[in-house]
Amino acid sequence: MKNPPEPLQDSRLYARHMIFIYPLWLFVTWMVAANGASLFEPNALNITGLLSEFFAASLLVWESLHLHRAHKKLEECAEYEKHLNEMKANRDVTKTNENWELLVNLGKNRTENLEVRKLAEGYQSTKFRLALAGFVILAIASLFQLSANIVAQQALTHG
């Protein structure tokens, strides 16, 4: 009998952390980009948007790798469940003592597999929310880029 799959290591980064990490990132990059000048100059807005796009892209790549890892773990759990079902179907029903031990072991292994599956599904759900946060950050970065272009256009037409 094969051993049940090993559980995924839980991530320490959650979607609620983005509430603190991204605004801090945004504040620091915007201050550095402004460099003592007005925060609403096209150059500062453009650099802030560009760095936010980099942050969002990095987050999306990182989370997609984690989502892929969770998907692989769920596939592994499904294959293990098939293996357990085959073992149960192919058991020798005439040997009651061996049959009893096999059923007890199958039950324990099925329970362990179910726990690993639940952890992987929770992990996948967390990573999906972080990926959605990455898309929101990307939208915010696009707004910075758009505002930089609008401010630049207004400066050209009025100045």
C-alpha positions, 0 to 999 in steps of 0.5 A: 500500500502506498503512503498518503500524500504529504500535506502542503506547507501553509503559506504565511502570506494571506490576502489580508496582508496585502492590506498592509504590504501594498499601501506601504509599498505604494507610499514608499515608491510614491515618495521616492518617485516624487523626490521632494517635488509634487506628488502629482507630477506626471513623472512621479505618477508614472514611476509609481504606476510602473513600480506598482505594475512590477509589484502586481506582476511579481505577485501574480507570477508567485501566486500562479506558481503556488496555485499550480503546486496546489493543483498538483497536490489535489491531483496527487490526492485524487490518484491516491483515492483511486489507489485506495478504491482499487485496493478495496475492490481487489481485496480477498473477501474470504480472509476475514482477519486480513480483510479487517486489517486492510479495511482499517488501514484503508480508512486511516489512509482515506482520512489522512488523504482527506485532510491533505485534500482539505489543506490543499483546497484551503491553500488554493483558495488563499492563493486565489484571493492573493492573485485577485489582490494582484489584479486589483493592484494592477488596476490601481497601477493602471490608474496611476499611469492613466493619471500621469498621462492626463496630468501631462496632457493638461500641462501641455494644453494649459502650459 
